[in-house]
Amino acid sequence: MTMEQWEAHTGHMANDITWPATKEQVVAACGGSDVDPAVLEDLKNNLPDGTYNSADDVKTILVH
């Protein structure tokens, strides 16, 4: 995921997800039509299973 893709979804990550959240909860919250399909695929394929304490935890793993 690029920084531009992340920045386009930071509001969603901050407002639509209750932290801590599991990978499954993050993916489910991002499954709506307002999330770029490429971002959703990145979440599904590249975010390891686990529980994340904040959006920053997810950002550290996905943004490159």
C-alpha positions in Angstrom: 0.0 0.0 0.0 1.3 3.4 -0.9 1.3 6.4 1.5 -1.3 8.1 -0.8 -3.6 5.1 -0.5 -3.2 5.1 3.3 -3.9 8.8 3.6 -7.1 8.4 1.5 -8.3 5.9 4.1 -7.0 7.3 7.4 -10.4 8.7 8.4 -12.0 5.4 7.8 -9.3 3.6 9.9 -9.7 6.1 12.7 -13.5 6.4 12.7 -14.9 3.1 11.6 -12.8 0.6 13.5 -12.8 0.2 17.2 -9.2 -0.5 18.4 -7.9 -3.0 19.4 -9.1 -4.9 16.3 -8.3 -8.3 14.8 -7.3 -8.6 11.1 -10.8 -10.0 10.5 -12.4 -6.9 12.1 -10.2 -4.6 10.1 -11.0 -6.4 6.8 -14.7 -6.5 7.6 -14.8 -2.7 8.4 -13.0 -2.0 5.2 -15.3 -4.1 3.0 -17.6 -1.3 2.0 -17.7 0.5 -1.3 -15.9 3.5 0.1 -12.6 1.6 0.2 -10.4 1.2 -2.8 -10.5 -2.5 -3.9 -6.7 -2.5 -4.1 -6.5 -1.4 -0.5 -8.9 -4.1 0.6 -6.9 -6.8 -1.3 -3.7 -5.5 0.4 -5.4 -5.9 3.8 -6.6 -9.4 3.0 -3.3 -10.6 1.5 -0.6 -8.8 3.5 -1.9 -8.1 7.0 -0.9 -11.0 9.2 -3.5 -12.6 11.4 -3.5 -11.0 14.8 -4.8 -8.2 16.9 -3.7 -4.6 16.3 -3.9 -1.9 18.9 -4.2 1.0 16.5 -4.3 2.1 12.9 -0.6 3.0 13.3 0.2 -0.7 13.9 -1.5 -1.6 10.6 0.2 1.3 8.8 3.6 0.1 10.0 3.0 -3.3 8.3 1.3 -2.2 5.1 2.6 1.1 4.0 5.7 0.8 1.8 
